[in-house]
Amino acid sequence: MAELDRWLPERWRNHRREYGLRLRQPFTNTYPYPKATPALSRFDSWPPNGGPPGSDLAFMREQHLDLLDIEYGMLQPLAARGMDERNPGYAAAVSTAVNEWMREDWTSKEPRLKATIAIPGEDATAAVKEIERWAGQEDFVQIAMVTRALEPLGRQRYWPIYEAAEHYGLPLGLHSLGTSGHAVTGGGWPSFYFEEHQAVGMSMAAMCASFVLEGALERFPRLKIVIIEGGFGWVPALGWRMDGLWGSLKSEVPHLTKKPSEYLRSNFWFTTQPVEEPEQPEHLRQVIDWIGWDRLLFATDYPHWDSDDPRYAFKIQMTESERRGIFAENARAVYGLG
């Protein structure tokens, strides 16, 4: 966190030293569950300078960008998230500092990297100000929000953020994250990291349903939402279930003008990591057929322990058009990349 002192006003530098980030969970210095590896990362991703994985640009170039011939990489900070901070003033200051850090230490030095705007998402007014600060700057092509927020993300208290995102043409990048104090499952806190890790899909499905059924996508039809590191095998079942209830319950949500599954197909994109790997690979093709081949964006999740190598990530046969879409063209379209 001391890295951010360069961009924090004196008041908030002092606050960082005296109080630090105060998350909405009982764990102040660790994760709720022991992770599979230290810092959740590959054993080979610790840079020679002794810093944490993902902290050394030169090492990232060598190990990741150059090795895999990556044209564009998206920066998605998982630490120092202003949306998780309890103190609203500090949340806004941290968000600004993180964005300044990404621009000065990363995107300005490596044109292949694009940044995600960190926002204090529980304070919509402050979040919109932060979006306006960076909108139009080519280094920033996405807005970050956590998926386990204080309330379901479809609620109207968050709508000013979506209005700004739609206005500036910036997709929401919703990574599986959040220390709201709510369990990742709908049934309470799991016993094991294994349970928590696999339950991410449940929380993502609930969040997508909130966006659809609360009417956020009816109000902001051009809003783009990218679901990051939540899988996508659950998407068809979510669409089927909501559509199945549409006939009997649509009078409760008269603000919707089309079937719920149509919003899933028009406003959502999904990153490939972690790719579902059924025993019969062709079952994965059937899932993608339903979602749409133009809806998947390749992600590595570097430097995490379960990261995907683009050379080996898919075990199904794809046409050249399908492969180019997933590995390049879909992201170009969503983010407006050249």
N, C-alpha and C positions, 0 to 999 in steps of 0.2 A: 504493500500500500504506500510505502514511502516514495515509490516512483512517482506517485501522483502529486506530491507536494509542489512540484514545479508549476502546477496550474491551479492549485488550491489557494484561495485567499487566506490570509493569516489566521482569521478566526477558525476556519475549517481545518487548517494544518494543526492548530492546537487541539481541536476537537478529535482529529484522527489519533493524535498521540495520547490523549487522555481517555478517550472513550472507544475509538475505533468503530467499525461497522457493527451495528446492533440489528441482527436479523430477527425475523419473526419466528424463531424456533428456540428450543432450549440448548442448542449446540452452538457455542460461540466460536470455538477454535477448530472444529472438525465437522465432518459430514455426519448425518444421522446414522449412516451404516458404514461399516468398514468396506472400502472399495476393493476391487480385484487386484489392483496394483497401486503402489505409491503414486499420488497425484493423478490417479486414474489413467496412467500413461504407459506407453510401451517402454520396455526396459532400455531400448536403444535410443530413446528420444531425449535423454538427458544430455544437454550440450556440454562440450569440453570445458566451458568457462565456469561450470559448477552451478549455473542458474537452473530454474525449473524448466520442464519441457515447454516448448513453444515460446521461449523468452529470447532466443538468440536468432536474429534474422539471418545471419550468415549461415548458421547451421541449418536453419529451416530451408534456405535455398538449396544447400547441398543435399540434404536428406529427403526433401519433399518436392519443392518446386522444380528444380533442375532434373532430378532423377526421373520424375514421372511426366516431364514435359507439360507442366500445368500452365495454361495460358492465363487463367484468372483464379484467384483463391479468395474466399470470403473470410474475413476476420470476424469471429463471433466470441467476444470476451465472456468468460464464465465467472470470473471473479470481479469484485468491486461493482456489483450490479446495483445501481441506484434504485431500481424498482423494489429491491428487497429491504432497503434501509428504512428503519422506523422513523428517524428524524427527517422531516420533509426538506428542510433547508440543506442538510448534509447530503440527502439523496440527490438533489438538484446539482449541488457542487461536484459531487463524485461523478455524476453522469457527464457533466461538461469536461471534467479533467480526463476521464477515460477517452472521450472523443478527441481531445487535444493530443493525448498520448498516442492514440492510433495514427493520427495524421502526421505528427512530427517524427515519431520513431519507426513507423511502419510504412504507411502508404506513400509518404513523400520520398522514401528511400527505395521503394520497390513497387514499380508501376503495375506489376501483376496482381498486387493485393488490393482488394476493395474492402471498405469498412462498413460496419453496421452501427447505426446511430444508437447509442445507449441513452435511455430516457428514464426519468423518475415516474414510471408509469402509473403509480397510485395517485399522483397529483396531475390531473389532466392539463391544467393550465400551464404548469411548469414544463410538462412534457411537450406541449405544443411549441413553447418558446425554444426548447432545445432542438426540436425538429426544424423550426424556421431558421435556427442558427446555421444549420448544415445543409439544408435543402438547396439543390442547385450546384453543390460542389461535387465534382465528378468522382472524388474519392469515396463518397458515401452514397450507397445505392440501396439501403435497406434500413428498417427501423426495428430495434430489438425490444421484445417484451418477454417476460417470463410467462410460462403457461399455467403455473400454479399461483395465481394472484389471490388477493383478498376476496374477490368475488369472481363469478364466472365472467369471462372476458366479453361476452355478448352484452353485458349490462350497459345501460345508457351513460353511466358515469365515465365510461371509457370512450364514448363516441367522439368527443372533440379530437382525440388522437387519430381516430380513423378518418375523420373529416380532413385533417391535415395530411394524412398519408395519401388519401385519394387525390386531394388537390395537387400535391407535389409529385404524384405518380410513383411513390416509394412503397414497395411491398413491406408487409410486416414479416419479420423473421422470427417465428415463435419456436424457440428452442426448448426442449424438455427441461425445465428448470423451475425454481421458485422455492422460497422458504417462508411461505405464508402461514405456516403452522398447521396447514391441512395435510392429511396423509395423501400419498399418491393414489391410493385405492379409494373406492367408495365405501369400503368396509372396515376402515381403520388402519392402524400402523402395522406393516408386515414384520415378521420376525427376522427375515434374512434379506441381504442385499439381492440375492437371486430373485426373491419375490418383488422387491421394489423395482428392479431393473426391468422385469418382464411386464410389470403393471403400468409402465409408462404409456403403453398403447391405450389403456382404459382411460387415463386422464386426458390424453389427446382427443379421444372420441368424445368425451364429455365436453371438452372445450369447443370442438367443432360444432357440436349440437347447439351449444349456447350461441355461437355466432349466427347460426341459421335460424333457430327458433325465436330468439329475442328480436329478430328483425334487423340486425345490424347490416346484413348484406342486402336486404331490400332497401334500406336507407342509403347505403353506399355501394351501389352495384359495380363500381369499377375498382373496388378495394381488392388488392392481391394479398393472399395470405400463404406464406410458405411454412409448412410444418417440418421442423428440423429435428432429426434424431428421435422420431417417434414411431418409426416403421410406417407401413401403409397397408398391411394385409387385412387390417380391421375396417378399412374404408368401405368396401362393398357391403359388408354386413350392417354397418351403420346406416348407409343409404337405404338398404332394404327395410331395415327396422323402422326408420322414420317414415318412409313412404307407406309402410303397412299400417301405421297408426294415423296417417294423414286423412284417410277416408272418414274415420270416426271422431277425430279430435281437431280437425282444422278449424272448427268454429271458435276454438280457444285462441287461435293465432290468426285472426283475419287479416293481419298486416302482411302475411305471406301471399304472394301472387303466383307461386309455382311450387311444385313438389320439392320437398327438402333435398332429395338427391340431386336436383338440378343446380342448387347452390353449391353443393360439393364439387360438381363438375365445372362450374363457371368461375369460382373464386378461390379455389384451393390448389396449391401445388405441394408436393411431398419430396423430401430428400430421400435418397436411396439407403443411406446408412442409418440404422442397421437393416440390411436387406433380409427379408424373410427367405428362408431356405427350406422349402418343403421337400419331403423325400422324393416326390416325383416333380422334377423341375418344371414340367409343363403346367403344373398347377399355378406356379408363379406367373406364367404367361397369361393365364385366364384372369388372374387378379388385375394385372396391368391392363388387359383388354378392357375391363370394366372401368377402371380409373381413367384411362386414356394415356397413350404413350407420350403425349405432349405435356403430361402433368408431373413427370418425375425429373428431378435434378440430381445429378451425381454429387455425392458428398463423401469425403474420406473420413471425417472426424479425427484427422490428425491433430495432436499426437496421442490420442487415447488408445488404450489397450485393445479395444475392439475395432480399431480403424480399418477401413477397406482400401485395398490396393486396386486401382482401376484395371490392372491387368488380369485380376483374378476374381473380381467382385461378383460377376454374374455367371451362373452355371446353365443358362439357357441359350439356345441359338437365337440370334437377333439379325434382322436385316441390317444393311448398312444405314438405311434411313433411321431405323429405330435406335441403333447404337449412337449415331451422330446426334439424334435428338436428346437422348438421356445424358450423354457426356459433354454436350456443348450447346446445341441450338436452343433447347428449352430454356436454359439459363440466360442465353443471349436475349431471348424474347422477354422473359420476366423482368430482367434487370436493365434492359436497354443497352446492352454491351455491344461494342463494335465487332 
